[in-house]
Amino acid sequence: MKHKTTVLVTGGLGYIGSHSVVELIASGYEVLIVDDLSNTEKDVLSKLEELTQVEIPFFQLDLRDKAELNKLFQSHKIDCVFHFASSIYVDVSMENPLNYYNNNLVSLLNLLNVMKENEVKNLVFSSSCTVYGQPTTLPISEASPIQNSPSPYGKTKVMSETILRDVSDLEGKIKVISLRYFNPVGAHKTGLIGEKQGSNPKHLFPIIMDVISGKRKELKVFGTDYDTNDGTAVRDYIHVTDVAKAHVTSIDAFQFEKHYQFFNLGSGSGFSVIQIIKEFEKVLGIEIPYKKEERRAGDVAAIWANNNKAKNELGWNITMDLSDMIKSAYNWYLKQNKG
């Protein structure tokens, strides 16, 4: 696909979507953003325009409104879609599964139908390592089996990939690349955009920032009896900018003959919760108090990636390590909270 084509980014004001918008524009692509603002704020748009020095067309739209979505496709020439828009929290999905199935699946079905009706042939899908469930062998390669996820959120990713594979392989009208992220963290090097989770963050890095700032007394470590090096859950953390760059790089893979492709996006290493705490303390020179808690429903013990396929077939690799992730996340937090 040549540059100066147009990419529609759904959920483009969200965490990974916004970083991908920056990388798309830096690589010469035209960008349209769709977001319903349910998990972000409109001011991210002005930050993106400041970063890119480009006026970016934005449409506030719920993808479950198929008629409005179709109007957008009919009024713009769209060459490719990056689909990030979805509900994303494991614990919330355990409490309200129906909402997760409704939002994540209906929006995808509408998007596919509208793409088909308007002859838009390329889709990059925001998937997740959660499709592997509780893995039996580590690290996880793309040859690892898809398993039934313990959470409704994970199940929506498995179902979405099933739908995408069938639509892509059986009909042959839409090419799909599913990118299975492990744990994106960190923020843009400028500190202008990052992971905004409001007053009740769900992910580890923002929660640690709340402990550092004094908003929380301590970090709750859920599960200390897993079969891992120190009993706490192990995850593969990857800088969000590396994830964003992988999306842009993946566009070139649409030239391959295969209709449905999928790649792991991870660093290739796993870190336990305790190891993350200790690295924060080392990098920032502070102490992070924590309290041991029971396991949470829906969590797996350990998961990290074999990322060789993305390296070999996409020509992509990580450029930032755990220290970079922590420093950029901290810089973002300081700017958000005025130092």
Contacts in CASP RR format, 6 or more apart in sequence:
PFRMAT RR
TARGET T0000
AUTHOR 0000-0000-0000
METHOD contacts of the structure
MODEL  1
MKHKTTVLVTGGLGYIGSHSVVELIASGYEVLIVDDLSNTEKDVLSKLEE
LTQVEIPFFQLDLRDKAELNKLFQSHKIDCVFHFASSIYVDVSMENPLNY
YNNNLVSLLNLLNVMKENEVKNLVFSSSCTVYGQPTTLPISEASPIQNSP
SPYGKTKVMSETILRDVSDLEGKIKVISLRYFNPVGAHKTGLIGEKQGSN
PKHLFPIIMDVISGKRKELKVFGTDYDTNDGTAVRDYIHVTDVAKAHVTS
IDAFQFEKHYQFFNLGSGSGFSVIQIIKEFEKVLGIEIPYKKEERRAGDV
AAIWANNNKAKNELGWNITMDLSDMIKSAYNWYLKQNKG
1 79 0 8 1.000
1 80 0 8 1.000
1 122 0 8 1.000
1 251 0 8 1.000
1 252 0 8 1.000
1 254 0 8 1.000
1 255 0 8 1.000
3 27 0 8 1.000
3 28 0 8 1.000
3 29 0 8 1.000
4 28 0 8 1.000
4 29 0 8 1.000
4 30 0 8 1.000
5 29 0 8 1.000
5 30 0 8 1.000
5 79 0 8 1.000
5 80 0 8 1.000
6 29 0 8 1.000
6 30 0 8 1.000
6 31 0 8 1.000
6 32 0 8 1.000
6 76 0 8 1.000
6 77 0 8 1.000
6 78 0 8 1.000
6 79 0 8 1.000
6 80 0 8 1.000
7 24 0 8 1.000
7 29 0 8 1.000
7 30 0 8 1.000
7 31 0 8 1.000
7 32 0 8 1.000
7 78 0 8 1.000
7 79 0 8 1.000
7 80 0 8 1.000
7 81 0 8 1.000
7 82 0 8 1.000
7 251 0 8 1.000
8 31 0 8 1.000
8 32 0 8 1.000
8 33 0 8 1.000
8 34 0 8 1.000
8 72 0 8 1.000
8 76 0 8 1.000
8 78 0 8 1.000
8 80 0 8 1.000
8 81 0 8 1.000
8 82 0 8 1.000
9 17 0 8 1.000
9 20 0 8 1.000
9 21 0 8 1.000
9 24 0 8 1.000
9 31 0 8 1.000
9 32 0 8 1.000
9 33 0 8 1.000
9 34 0 8 1.000
9 81 0 8 1.000
9 82 0 8 1.000
9 84 0 8 1.000
10 34 0 8 1.000
10 35 0 8 1.000
10 63 0 8 1.000
10 81 0 8 1.000
10 82 0 8 1.000
10 83 0 8 1.000
10 84 0 8 1.000
10 85 0 8 1.000
10 107 0 8 1.000
10 111 0 8 1.000
11 17 0 8 1.000
11 33 0 8 1.000
11 34 0 8 1.000
11 35 0 8 1.000
11 36 0 8 1.000
11 40 0 8 1.000
11 84 0 8 1.000
11 85 0 8 1.000
12 18 0 8 1.000
12 20 0 8 1.000
12 21 0 8 1.000
12 33 0 8 1.000
12 34 0 8 1.000
12 35 0 8 1.000
12 82 0 8 1.000
12 84 0 8 1.000
12 85 0 8 1.000
13 33 0 8 1.000
13 35 0 8 1.000
13 37 0 8 1.000
13 40 0 8 1.000
13 41 0 8 1.000
13 42 0 8 1.000
13 44 0 8 1.000
13 45 0 8 1.000
13 48 0 8 1.000
13 58 0 8 1.000
14 35 0 8 1.000
14 39 0 8 1.000
14 40 0 8 1.000
14 44 0 8 1.000
14 84 0 8 1.000
14 196 0 8 1.000
15 40 0 8 1.000
15 184 0 8 1.000
15 194 0 8 1.000
15 195 0 8 1.000
15 196 0 8 1.000
15 240 0 8 1.000
16 84 0 8 1.000
16 126 0 8 1.000
16 181 0 8 1.000
16 184 0 8 1.000
16 240 0 8 1.000
16 243 0 8 1.000
16 244 0 8 1.000
17 82 0 8 1.000
17 84 0 8 1.000
17 244 0 8 1.000
18 40 0 8 1.000
18 44 0 8 1.000
18 47 0 8 1.000
18 48 0 8 1.000
18 193 0 8 1.000
18 194 0 8 1.000
19 188 0 8 1.000
19 193 0 8 1.000
19 194 0 8 1.000
19 240 0 8 1.000
19 241 0 8 1.000
19 243 0 8 1.000
19 244 0 8 1.000
20 82 0 8 1.000
20 84 0 8 1.000
20 243 0 8 1.000
20 244 0 8 1.000
20 247 0 8 1.000
20 248 0 8 1.000
21 31 0 8 1.000
21 33 0 8 1.000
21 48 0 8 1.000
21 52 0 8 1.000
21 56 0 8 1.000
22 48 0 8 1.000
22 51 0 8 1.000
22 52 0 8 1.000
22 188 0 8 1.000
22 193 0 8 1.000
22 244 0 8 1.000
23 241 0 8 1.000
23 244 0 8 1.000
23 245 0 8 1.000
23 247 0 8 1.000
23 248 0 8 1.000
24 31 0 8 1.000
24 82 0 8 1.000
24 247 0 8 1.000
24 248 0 8 1.000
25 31 0 8 1.000
25 52 0 8 1.000
25 54 0 8 1.000
25 56 0 8 1.000
26 52 0 8 1.000
27 248 0 8 1.000
29 248 0 8 1.000
29 251 0 8 1.000
31 54 0 8 1.000
31 56 0 8 1.000
31 57 0 8 1.000
32 56 0 8 1.000
32 57 0 8 1.000
32 58 0 8 1.000
32 59 0 8 1.000
32 72 0 8 1.000
32 76 0 8 1.000
32 78 0 8 1.000
33 45 0 8 1.000
33 48 0 8 1.000
33 56 0 8 1.000
33 57 0 8 1.000
33 58 0 8 1.000
33 59 0 8 1.000
34 58 0 8 1.000
34 59 0 8 1.000
34 61 0 8 1.000
34 63 0 8 1.000
34 69 0 8 1.000
34 72 0 8 1.000
34 85 0 8 1.000
35 58 0 8 1.000
35 60 0 8 1.000
35 61 0 8 1.000
35 85 0 8 1.000
36 60 0 8 1.000
36 61 0 8 1.000
36 62 0 8 1.000
36 63 0 8 1.000
36 85 0 8 1.000
37 60 0 8 1.000
38 62 0 8 1.000
39 87 0 8 1.000
39 88 0 8 1.000
40 196 0 8 1.000
41 196 0 8 1.000
42 60 0 8 1.000
44 193 0 8 1.000
44 196 0 8 1.000
45 56 0 8 1.000
45 58 0 8 1.000
47 192 0 8 1.000
47 193 0 8 1.000
48 56 0 8 1.000
48 193 0 8 1.000
49 55 0 8 1.000
49 56 0 8 1.000
50 192 0 8 1.000
51 188 0 8 1.000
51 190 0 8 1.000
51 192 0 8 1.000
51 193 0 8 1.000
57 76 0 8 1.000
59 72 0 8 1.000
61 68 0 8 1.000
61 69 0 8 1.000
61 72 0 8 1.000
62 68 0 8 1.000
62 107 0 8 1.000
63 69 0 8 1.000
63 85 0 8 1.000
63 106 0 8 1.000
63 107 0 8 1.000
63 108 0 8 1.000
63 110 0 8 1.000
63 111 0 8 1.000
64 102 0 8 1.000
64 103 0 8 1.000
64 106 0 8 1.000
64 107 0 8 1.000
64 110 0 8 1.000
65 110 0 8 1.000
66 110 0 8 1.000
66 113 0 8 1.000
66 114 0 8 1.000
69 110 0 8 1.000
69 111 0 8 1.000
69 114 0 8 1.000
70 114 0 8 1.000
70 117 0 8 1.000
70 118 0 8 1.000
73 114 0 8 1.000
73 115 0 8 1.000
73 117 0 8 1.000
73 118 0 8 1.000
73 120 0 8 1.000
74 118 0 8 1.000
78 118 0 8 1.000
78 120 0 8 1.000
79 120 0 8 1.000
79 122 0 8 1.000
80 120 0 8 1.000
80 122 0 8 1.000
80 123 0 8 1.000
80 124 0 8 1.000
80 251 0 8 1.000
80 254 0 8 1.000
81 111 0 8 1.000
81 115 0 8 1.000
81 120 0 8 1.000
81 122 0 8 1.000
81 123 0 8 1.000
81 124 0 8 1.000
82 124 0 8 1.000
82 126 0 8 1.000
82 247 0 8 1.000
83 108 0 8 1.000
83 111 0 8 1.000
83 123 0 8 1.000
83 124 0 8 1.000
83 125 0 8 1.000
83 126 0 8 1.000
84 126 0 8 1.000
85 107 0 8 1.000
86 103 0 8 1.000
86 104 0 8 1.000
86 107 0 8 1.000
86 126 0 8 1.000
86 156 0 8 1.000
87 93 0 8 1.000
87 99 0 8 1.000
87 100 0 8 1.000
87 103 0 8 1.000
87 104 0 8 1.000
87 153 0 8 1.000
87 156 0 8 1.000
88 153 0 8 1.000
89 153 0 8 1.000
89 202 0 8 1.000
90 130 0 8 1.000
90 151 0 8 1.000
90 153 0 8 1.000
90 154 0 8 1.000
90 298 0 8 1.000
90 299 0 8 1.000
91 202 0 8 1.000
91 296 0 8 1.000
91 297 0 8 1.000
91 298 0 8 1.000
92 100 0 8 1.000
92 153 0 8 1.000
92 202 0 8 1.000
93 100 0 8 1.000
93 151 0 8 1.000
93 152 0 8 1.000
93 153 0 8 1.000
93 154 0 8 1.000
93 156 0 8 1.000
94 151 0 8 1.000
94 152 0 8 1.000
94 297 0 8 1.000
94 298 0 8 1.000
97 152 0 8 1.000
100 152 0 8 1.000
100 153 0 8 1.000
100 156 0 8 1.000
101 152 0 8 1.000
101 155 0 8 1.000
101 156 0 8 1.000
104 153 0 8 1.000
104 156 0 8 1.000
104 157 0 8 1.000
104 160 0 8 1.000
105 156 0 8 1.000
105 159 0 8 1.000
105 160 0 8 1.000
105 163 0 8 1.000
108 160 0 8 1.000
108 163 0 8 1.000
108 164 0 8 1.000
109 163 0 8 1.000
111 123 0 8 1.000
112 123 0 8 1.000
112 163 0 8 1.000
112 164 0 8 1.000
112 167 0 8 1.000
112 174 0 8 1.000
114 120 0 8 1.000
115 121 0 8 1.000
115 123 0 8 1.000
115 174 0 8 1.000
116 171 0 8 1.000
116 173 0 8 1.000
116 174 0 8 1.000
119 173 0 8 1.000
120 174 0 8 1.000
121 173 0 8 1.000
121 174 0 8 1.000
121 175 0 8 1.000
122 174 0 8 1.000
122 175 0 8 1.000
122 251 0 8 1.000
122 254 0 8 1.000
123 164 0 8 1.000
123 174 0 8 1.000
123 175 0 8 1.000
123 176 0 8 1.000
123 177 0 8 1.000
124 176 0 8 1.000
124 177 0 8 1.000
124 179 0 8 1.000
124 247 0 8 1.000
124 250 0 8 1.000
124 251 0 8 1.000
125 160 0 8 1.000
125 161 0 8 1.000
125 164 0 8 1.000
125 176 0 8 1.000
125 177 0 8 1.000
125 178 0 8 1.000
125 179 0 8 1.000
126 179 0 8 1.000
126 181 0 8 1.000
127 157 0 8 1.000
127 160 0 8 1.000
127 161 0 8 1.000
127 178 0 8 1.000
127 179 0 8 1.000
127 180 0 8 1.000
127 181 0 8 1.000
127 262 0 8 1.000
128 154 0 8 1.000
128 157 0 8 1.000
128 180 0 8 1.000
128 181 0 8 1.000
129 140 0 8 1.000
129 180 0 8 1.000
129 181 0 8 1.000
129 182 0 8 1.000
129 236 0 8 1.000
129 264 0 8 1.000
129 303 0 8 1.000
129 305 0 8 1.000
130 149 0 8 1.000
130 151 0 8 1.000
130 153 0 8 1.000
130 154 0 8 1.000
130 157 0 8 1.000
131 146 0 8 1.000
131 147 0 8 1.000
131 149 0 8 1.000
131 154 0 8 1.000
131 157 0 8 1.000
131 158 0 8 1.000
131 161 0 8 1.000
131 180 0 8 1.000
132 140 0 8 1.000
132 144 0 8 1.000
132 145 0 8 1.000
132 146 0 8 1.000
132 147 0 8 1.000
132 180 0 8 1.000
132 303 0 8 1.000
133 147 0 8 1.000
133 148 0 8 1.000
133 149 0 8 1.000
133 150 0 8 1.000
133 154 0 8 1.000
133 300 0 8 1.000
133 303 0 8 1.000
134 147 0 8 1.000
134 150 0 8 1.000
134 300 0 8 1.000
134 301 0 8 1.000
135 144 0 8 1.000
135 147 0 8 1.000
135 300 0 8 1.000
135 302 0 8 1.000
135 303 0 8 1.000
137 144 0 8 1.000
138 302 0 8 1.000
138 303 0 8 1.000
138 304 0 8 1.000
139 236 0 8 1.000
139 268 0 8 1.000
139 304 0 8 1.000
139 305 0 8 1.000
139 306 0 8 1.000
140 264 0 8 1.000
140 303 0 8 1.000
140 304 0 8 1.000
140 305 0 8 1.000
140 306 0 8 1.000
141 264 0 8 1.000
141 306 0 8 1.000
141 308 0 8 1.000
141 309 0 8 1.000
142 180 0 8 1.000
142 262 0 8 1.000
142 263 0 8 1.000
142 264 0 8 1.000
142 306 0 8 1.000
142 309 0 8 1.000
146 158 0 8 1.000
146 161 0 8 1.000
148 155 0 8 1.000
148 158 0 8 1.000
149 155 0 8 1.000
149 157 0 8 1.000
149 158 0 8 1.000
150 297 0 8 1.000
150 298 0 8 1.000
150 299 0 8 1.000
150 300 0 8 1.000
151 297 0 8 1.000
151 298 0 8 1.000
161 178 0 8 1.000
161 262 0 8 1.000
164 176 0 8 1.000
164 178 0 8 1.000
164 260 0 8 1.000
165 176 0 8 1.000
165 260 0 8 1.000
167 173 0 8 1.000
167 174 0 8 1.000
167 176 0 8 1.000
168 174 0 8 1.000
168 175 0 8 1.000
168 176 0 8 1.000
168 259 0 8 1.000
168 260 0 8 1.000
169 259 0 8 1.000
169 260 0 8 1.000
172 259 0 8 1.000
174 259 0 8 1.000
175 254 0 8 1.000
175 259 0 8 1.000
175 260 0 8 1.000
175 261 0 8 1.000
176 259 0 8 1.000
176 260 0 8 1.000
176 261 0 8 1.000
177 250 0 8 1.000
177 253 0 8 1.000
177 254 0 8 1.000
177 261 0 8 1.000
177 262 0 8 1.000
177 263 0 8 1.000
178 260 0 8 1.000
178 261 0 8 1.000
178 262 0 8 1.000
178 263 0 8 1.000
179 243 0 8 1.000
179 246 0 8 1.000
179 247 0 8 1.000
179 250 0 8 1.000
179 262 0 8 1.000
179 263 0 8 1.000
179 265 0 8 1.000
180 262 0 8 1.000
180 263 0 8 1.000
180 264 0 8 1.000
180 265 0 8 1.000
181 238 0 8 1.000
181 243 0 8 1.000
181 265 0 8 1.000
181 266 0 8 1.000
182 235 0 8 1.000
182 236 0 8 1.000
182 237 0 8 1.000
182 238 0 8 1.000
182 264 0 8 1.000
182 265 0 8 1.000
182 266 0 8 1.000
182 267 0 8 1.000
182 303 0 8 1.000
182 304 0 8 1.000
182 305 0 8 1.000
183 204 0 8 1.000
183 235 0 8 1.000
183 236 0 8 1.000
183 237 0 8 1.000
183 238 0 8 1.000
184 237 0 8 1.000
184 238 0 8 1.000
184 239 0 8 1.000
184 240 0 8 1.000
184 243 0 8 1.000
185 195 0 8 1.000
185 203 0 8 1.000
185 204 0 8 1.000
185 205 0 8 1.000
185 237 0 8 1.000
185 238 0 8 1.000
185 239 0 8 1.000
185 240 0 8 1.000
185 325 0 8 1.000
185 329 0 8 1.000
186 194 0 8 1.000
186 195 0 8 1.000
186 205 0 8 1.000
186 239 0 8 1.000
186 240 0 8 1.000
186 325 0 8 1.000
186 326 0 8 1.000
186 328 0 8 1.000
186 329 0 8 1.000
186 332 0 8 1.000
187 193 0 8 1.000
187 194 0 8 1.000
187 195 0 8 1.000
187 240 0 8 1.000
187 328 0 8 1.000
187 329 0 8 1.000
187 331 0 8 1.000
187 332 0 8 1.000
188 194 0 8 1.000
188 240 0 8 1.000
188 241 0 8 1.000
188 328 0 8 1.000
188 332 0 8 1.000
189 241 0 8 1.000
189 328 0 8 1.000
189 331 0 8 1.000
191 328 0 8 1.000
191 331 0 8 1.000
191 332 0 8 1.000
191 335 0 8 1.000
192 335 0 8 1.000
193 332 0 8 1.000
194 240 0 8 1.000
194 329 0 8 1.000
194 332 0 8 1.000
195 203 0 8 1.000
195 205 0 8 1.000
195 206 0 8 1.000
195 240 0 8 1.000
195 329 0 8 1.000
195 332 0 8 1.000
196 336 0 8 1.000
197 203 0 8 1.000
197 206 0 8 1.000
201 207 0 8 1.000
201 209 0 8 1.000
201 210 0 8 1.000
204 235 0 8 1.000
204 273 0 8 1.000
204 276 0 8 1.000
205 325 0 8 1.000
205 326 0 8 1.000
205 329 0 8 1.000
206 329 0 8 1.000
206 333 0 8 1.000
207 216 0 8 1.000
207 219 0 8 1.000
208 219 0 8 1.000
208 276 0 8 1.000
208 277 0 8 1.000
208 280 0 8 1.000
208 288 0 8 1.000
209 329 0 8 1.000
209 330 0 8 1.000
209 333 0 8 1.000
210 216 0 8 1.000
211 217 0 8 1.000
211 218 0 8 1.000
211 219 0 8 1.000
211 288 0 8 1.000
211 289 0 8 1.000
211 290 0 8 1.000
212 280 0 8 1.000
212 284 0 8 1.000
212 286 0 8 1.000
212 288 0 8 1.000
212 330 0 8 1.000
212 333 0 8 1.000
213 333 0 8 1.000
213 337 0 8 1.000
217 289 0 8 1.000
218 289 0 8 1.000
218 290 0 8 1.000
218 291 0 8 1.000
219 277 0 8 1.000
219 288 0 8 1.000
219 289 0 8 1.000
219 290 0 8 1.000
219 291 0 8 1.000
220 290 0 8 1.000
220 291 0 8 1.000
220 293 0 8 1.000
221 232 0 8 1.000
221 273 0 8 1.000
221 274 0 8 1.000
221 277 0 8 1.000
221 290 0 8 1.000
221 291 0 8 1.000
221 292 0 8 1.000
221 293 0 8 1.000
222 233 0 8 1.000
222 293 0 8 1.000
222 294 0 8 1.000
222 295 0 8 1.000
222 296 0 8 1.000
222 299 0 8 1.000
223 231 0 8 1.000
223 232 0 8 1.000
223 233 0 8 1.000
223 292 0 8 1.000
223 293 0 8 1.000
223 294 0 8 1.000
223 295 0 8 1.000
223 296 0 8 1.000
223 299 0 8 1.000
224 230 0 8 1.000
224 231 0 8 1.000
224 232 0 8 1.000
224 292 0 8 1.000
225 231 0 8 1.000
225 295 0 8 1.000
226 232 0 8 1.000
226 233 0 8 1.000
226 234 0 8 1.000
226 295 0 8 1.000
226 301 0 8 1.000
226 302 0 8 1.000
227 301 0 8 1.000
227 302 0 8 1.000
228 234 0 8 1.000
228 272 0 8 1.000
228 301 0 8 1.000
228 302 0 8 1.000
229 272 0 8 1.000
230 272 0 8 1.000
230 274 0 8 1.000
230 275 0 8 1.000
231 272 0 8 1.000
231 274 0 8 1.000
232 272 0 8 1.000
232 273 0 8 1.000
232 274 0 8 1.000
233 272 0 8 1.000
233 273 0 8 1.000
233 299 0 8 1.000
233 300 0 8 1.000
233 301 0 8 1.000
233 302 0 8 1.000
234 270 0 8 1.000
234 271 0 8 1.000
234 272 0 8 1.000
234 301 0 8 1.000
234 302 0 8 1.000
234 303 0 8 1.000
234 304 0 8 1.000
235 270 0 8 1.000
235 271 0 8 1.000
235 302 0 8 1.000
235 303 0 8 1.000
235 304 0 8 1.000
236 266 0 8 1.000
236 267 0 8 1.000
236 268 0 8 1.000
236 269 0 8 1.000
236 270 0 8 1.000
236 271 0 8 1.000
236 303 0 8 1.000
236 304 0 8 1.000
236 305 0 8 1.000
237 267 0 8 1.000
237 270 0 8 1.000
237 271 0 8 1.000
237 276 0 8 1.000
237 322 0 8 1.000
237 325 0 8 1.000
238 265 0 8 1.000
238 266 0 8 1.000
238 267 0 8 1.000
238 318 0 8 1.000
238 325 0 8 1.000
239 318 0 8 1.000
239 319 0 8 1.000
239 320 0 8 1.000
239 324 0 8 1.000
239 325 0 8 1.000
239 328 0 8 1.000
241 319 0 8 1.000
241 320 0 8 1.000
242 265 0 8 1.000
242 318 0 8 1.000
242 319 0 8 1.000
242 320 0 8 1.000
243 265 0 8 1.000
245 316 0 8 1.000
245 319 0 8 1.000
246 263 0 8 1.000
246 265 0 8 1.000
246 310 0 8 1.000
246 314 0 8 1.000
246 316 0 8 1.000
249 314 0 8 1.000
249 315 0 8 1.000
249 316 0 8 1.000
250 263 0 8 1.000
250 314 0 8 1.000
250 316 0 8 1.000
252 314 0 8 1.000
253 261 0 8 1.000
253 313 0 8 1.000
253 314 0 8 1.000
263 309 0 8 1.000
263 310 0 8 1.000
263 313 0 8 1.000
263 314 0 8 1.000
264 305 0 8 1.000
264 306 0 8 1.000
264 307 0 8 1.000
264 309 0 8 1.000
264 310 0 8 1.000
265 305 0 8 1.000
265 307 0 8 1.000
265 310 0 8 1.000
266 304 0 8 1.000
266 305 0 8 1.000
266 307 0 8 1.000
266 318 0 8 1.000
267 304 0 8 1.000
267 305 0 8 1.000
267 307 0 8 1.000
267 318 0 8 1.000
267 321 0 8 1.000
268 304 0 8 1.000
268 305 0 8 1.000
268 306 0 8 1.000
268 307 0 8 1.000
269 304 0 8 1.000
270 302 0 8 1.000
270 304 0 8 1.000
271 279 0 8 1.000
271 322 0 8 1.000
276 322 0 8 1.000
277 288 0 8 1.000
277 290 0 8 1.000
279 322 0 8 1.000
279 323 0 8 1.000
279 326 0 8 1.000
280 286 0 8 1.000
280 288 0 8 1.000
280 326 0 8 1.000
281 287 0 8 1.000
281 288 0 8 1.000
283 323 0 8 1.000
283 326 0 8 1.000
283 327 0 8 1.000
283 330 0 8 1.000
284 326 0 8 1.000
284 330 0 8 1.000
307 317 0 8 1.000
307 318 0 8 1.000
310 316 0 8 1.000
310 317 0 8 1.000
311 317 0 8 1.000
320 328 0 8 1.000
END
